[in-house]
Amino acid sequence: MTSLRALLEEGLRPGVYRWPDAPGADDVRRDALAEGFGFVLLDTGEIHDKAGFLDLCATAFDLPRWFGRNWDALADSLSDRSTGAPEVVLWTGLRHLLEHDHDTVDVALQIFAEDTTNSGQLRVLVAETETSDLLSSLPVL
């Protein structure tokens, strides 16, 4: 298992990555904060659909109260946050959401990838050991 601290010290570029051997959220949080990154946990282990995912994002990313709970609003809100410190996003429970709502995972991954390209702020780490077609194109840490 590669430590997050080592990855960040080596200059982990903004992007969306699959991290099959991810440690627990507390360890990832500790390493991210030690390297000067913010930390966001997206645990979709109990989320079944787009509405639940967007509610989770509103809370996890501390989005403004006016957040519109749609894909455009998520993309805009993430972009608005891009002036802050770089962040590590640990996405756990993705398999559960993928089994219930494949399209939500697909669109969310696209939005995160677009934001990492545009803002250079996010390093989204998908803690997933199984590779689905949707995740197969993600680089692996």
C-alpha positions as CSV (number, residue, x, y, z in Angstrom):
1,M,0.0,0.0,0.0
2,T,1.3,3.4,-1.0
3,S,0.9,6.1,1.7
4,L,-1.0,9.2,0.8
5,R,1.6,11.3,2.4
6,A,4.3,9.9,0.1
7,L,2.0,10.4,-2.9
8,L,1.4,14.0,-2.0
9,E,5.0,14.7,-1.3
10,E,5.9,13.2,-4.8
11,G,3.4,15.7,-6.3
12,L,0.2,13.7,-6.9
13,R,-1.4,15.7,-9.7
14,P,-5.1,16.7,-9.5
15,G,-7.3,14.0,-10.9
16,V,-9.6,11.1,-10.2
17,Y,-7.8,7.9,-9.2
18,R,-8.8,4.4,-8.1
19,W,-7.0,3.4,-4.9
20,P,-7.7,-0.3,-4.2
21,D,-5.6,-0.4,-1.1
22,A,-6.8,2.8,0.5
23,P,-6.4,2.9,4.3
24,G,-9.2,4.1,6.5
25,A,-10.7,7.6,6.3
26,D,-9.0,8.7,9.5
27,D,-5.5,7.8,8.1
28,V,-6.2,9.5,4.8
29,R,-7.5,12.6,6.7
30,R,-4.4,12.7,8.9
31,D,-2.0,12.4,5.9
32,A,-3.9,15.0,3.8
33,L,-4.0,17.6,6.6
34,A,-0.3,16.9,7.4
35,E,0.6,17.8,3.8
36,G,-1.5,21.0,3.9
37,F,-4.5,19.6,2.0
38,G,-8.1,19.8,2.9
39,F,-10.0,16.6,3.3
40,V,-13.5,15.5,2.2
41,L,-15.1,12.1,2.8
42,L,-17.7,11.0,0.4
43,D,-19.2,7.8,1.8
44,T,-21.9,6.5,-0.6
45,G,-22.3,3.2,1.2
46,E,-25.9,4.1,2.1
47,I,-26.7,6.3,-1.0
48,H,-29.0,4.9,-3.6
49,D,-29.6,7.7,-6.1
50,K,-28.7,11.1,-7.5
51,A,-30.7,13.0,-4.9
52,G,-28.9,11.3,-2.1
53,F,-25.6,11.8,-3.7
54,L,-26.2,15.5,-4.2
55,D,-27.3,15.9,-0.6
56,L,-24.2,14.1,0.5
57,C,-22.0,16.4,-1.6
58,A,-23.8,19.5,-0.2
59,T,-22.8,18.4,3.3
60,A,-19.4,16.9,2.6
61,F,-18.2,19.9,0.5
62,D,-20.0,22.4,2.8
63,L,-21.8,23.9,-0.2
64,P,-23.8,27.0,0.2
65,R,-27.4,26.8,1.3
66,W,-28.6,27.9,-2.2
67,F,-27.0,24.8,-3.8
68,G,-29.5,23.7,-6.4
69,R,-29.2,19.9,-6.0
70,N,-28.6,19.3,-9.7
71,W,-25.5,18.4,-11.8
72,D,-24.9,22.0,-13.1
73,A,-25.1,23.4,-9.6
74,L,-22.6,20.8,-8.3
75,A,-20.1,21.6,-11.1
76,D,-20.6,25.4,-10.5
77,S,-20.3,25.0,-6.7
78,L,-17.1,23.0,-7.0
79,S,-15.7,25.5,-9.4
80,D,-16.6,28.3,-7.0
81,R,-14.6,26.6,-4.2
82,S,-11.5,26.3,-6.4
83,T,-9.9,29.4,-4.8
84,G,-9.3,27.5,-1.6
85,A,-6.6,25.0,-0.5
86,P,-6.2,21.8,-2.5
87,E,-8.2,19.0,-1.3
88,V,-8.1,15.2,-1.1
89,V,-11.5,13.6,-1.6
90,L,-11.8,10.0,-0.4
91,W,-14.8,8.3,-2.1
92,T,-15.9,5.2,-0.2
93,G,-18.9,3.0,-0.8
94,L,-18.9,3.7,-4.6
95,R,-19.7,0.0,-5.4
96,H,-23.0,0.4,-3.5
97,L,-24.1,3.5,-5.4
98,L,-22.9,2.0,-8.7
99,E,-25.2,-1.1,-8.1
100,H,-28.2,1.2,-7.5
101,D,-27.6,4.1,-9.9
102,H,-24.9,3.7,-12.5
103,D,-25.7,7.0,-14.2
104,T,-25.1,9.0,-11.0
105,V,-21.6,7.5,-10.6
106,D,-20.9,8.1,-14.2
107,V,-21.9,11.8,-14.2
108,A,-20.2,12.4,-10.8
109,L,-16.9,11.0,-12.1
110,Q,-17.2,13.3,-15.1
111,I,-17.8,16.4,-13.0
112,F,-14.9,15.6,-10.7
113,A,-12.6,14.9,-13.6
114,E,-13.6,18.2,-15.2
115,D,-13.1,20.1,-11.9
116,T,-9.6,18.6,-11.4
117,T,-8.7,19.7,-14.9
118,N,-10.1,23.2,-14.5
119,S,-9.3,24.1,-10.9
120,G,-6.4,21.9,-10.1
121,Q,-7.7,21.6,-6.6
122,L,-9.1,18.1,-6.2
123,R,-7.4,14.8,-5.9
124,V,-10.4,12.4,-5.9
125,L,-9.4,8.9,-4.5
126,V,-11.9,6.2,-5.2
127,A,-11.4,3.5,-2.6
128,E,-12.6,0.6,-4.7
129,T,-11.0,-2.9,-5.1
130,E,-13.3,-4.2,-7.9
131,T,-12.9,-2.7,-11.3
132,S,-16.1,-2.1,-13.2
133,D,-16.1,-0.8,-16.8
134,L,-16.8,2.6,-15.5
135,L,-13.7,2.6,-13.3
136,S,-11.3,0.7,-15.6
137,S,-10.0,3.9,-17.2
138,L,-9.1,5.5,-13.9
139,P,-5.4,5.5,-13.1
140,V,-4.6,3.3,-10.1
141,L,-2.5,4.4,-7.2
